[in-house]
Amino acid sequence: ILCFFAYENEALLRKLVAQAAIYHIWRQRNNVLHNGHFLQPDFIFKAIYREVINSITARRHRPHFGGLMCLWL
């Protein structure tokens, strides 16, 4: 019942996840190139997961962000 309108927001969720993934992969690349510091993949996945949750939570009062958290979790 909570996710009744969630399918309308799948494209928006895909965009959020893609943006977060690209950002964190690029950040990992820069860390390796400039600092020689390699982060474990599970840390990167957790950072992507957390960033998507934070983005949805920050925008939860906007019209199209209502069912995204239900869809993401």
C-alpha positions in Angstrom: 0.0 0.0 0.0 2.8 2.4 0.8 4.5 1.8 -2.6 1.3 2.2 -4.7 2.6 5.1 -6.7 6.3 3.9 -6.6 6.4 2.7 -10.2 6.0 6.3 -11.5 9.2 7.2 -9.7 11.5 4.5 -11.0 13.1 6.7 -13.6 13.8 9.4 -10.9 15.3 6.7 -8.6 17.5 5.4 -11.4 18.8 8.9 -12.0 19.6 9.4 -8.4 21.4 6.0 -8.1 23.3 6.6 -11.4 24.5 10.1 -10.2 25.6 8.7 -6.8 27.4 5.8 -8.4 29.2 8.0 -10.9 30.2 10.4 -8.2 31.6 7.8 -5.9 33.4 5.8 -8.7 35.0 9.1 -9.9 36.0 10.0 -6.4 37.6 6.5 -6.0 39.5 7.0 -9.2 40.8 10.4 -8.0 41.8 8.9 -4.6 43.8 6.2 -6.4 45.5 8.6 -8.8 46.3 11.5 -6.5 46.6 9.9 -3.1 47.4 6.3 -3.8 44.6 5.4 -1.4 42.3 2.5 -2.5 38.9 2.0 -0.8 37.3 -1.4 -0.6 34.2 -1.9 -2.9 31.9 -2.6 0.1 32.7 0.9 1.4 31.9 2.5 -1.9 28.6 0.5 -2.1 27.7 1.7 1.4 28.5 5.3 0.5 26.3 5.1 -2.6 23.5 3.6 -0.6 23.8 6.2 2.1 23.9 9.1 -0.4 20.7 7.9 -2.1 19.0 7.7 1.2 20.2 11.2 2.2 19.1 12.6 -1.2 15.6 11.1 -0.9 15.3 12.3 2.7 16.3 15.8 1.9 13.7 16.1 -0.8 10.9 14.0 0.7 8.5 17.0 0.7 8.7 17.5 -3.0 5.9 16.0 -5.1 7.8 13.4 -7.0 10.0 12.2 -4.1 7.1 10.8 -2.0 7.4 7.1 -2.8 11.1 6.9 -3.5 12.2 5.8 -0.1 9.8 2.9 -0.1 11.0 1.9 -3.6 14.7 2.2 -2.6 14.5 0.2 0.6 
